[in-house]
Amino acid sequence: MVLEICRFLNKYITKHGRTSPFKWVSLRPEFEKIINHNFVSDKAMKNKYDGLRK
């Protein structure tokens, strides 16, 4: 899942640019389809990303 979230967000950054903030509400459903895992909320996906950054 770690590699998939990195690939997914890298594609988003490539498409929208580095200055565009992540829109977690729209990203979550797309990412859930890729990994076949449901996050409880948008904040859960953001927390996963923040944990990876640390």
N, C-alpha and C positions, 0 to 999 in steps of 0.2 A: 504494500500500500504506500510505503514511503516513496519508492521510485515512481509510482504512478501519479502521486500528488505533485511531485517535482516536475514530471513531464507535462502534466496537465496545466500547471500554473506557468510553466515556461512557454507553452503554446499561447496561453492567454496574454502574457507579456509581449511576446513577439507580434501578436495580432493587434493589440491595443496600445502598446508603448509602455515605457517604464513609469511614466507620470500618472497613468490612469490607476486609480485605486481598485482593488478587487471588489467586485459586487458579489458578496457571498450568497445572497438570496438567489441569484441566477446561476451561480457556479455549482451550487450543491446538487441540484437534480442531474445536471450533466455528469458530474463526477461520480455520483451514486450509480449511474448506469454503467460506467466504465469498470468500477471495482465490485459491483454487486454487494454493496454494503450501505445500509441506511444510517445516516447520522441523525441524532435526536433533534438537532436544530442547526441553524446556520452558524451559531456561535460554537458548536462542537467542532465543526470543520475548521473554523478560524483558530480555535484553541489547539487543534492538531498541528496546524501550520505554524503557529507561534512556538509551540514546543519543539518543532523541527528546527526553527531558526536559532534557538538557544543552543 
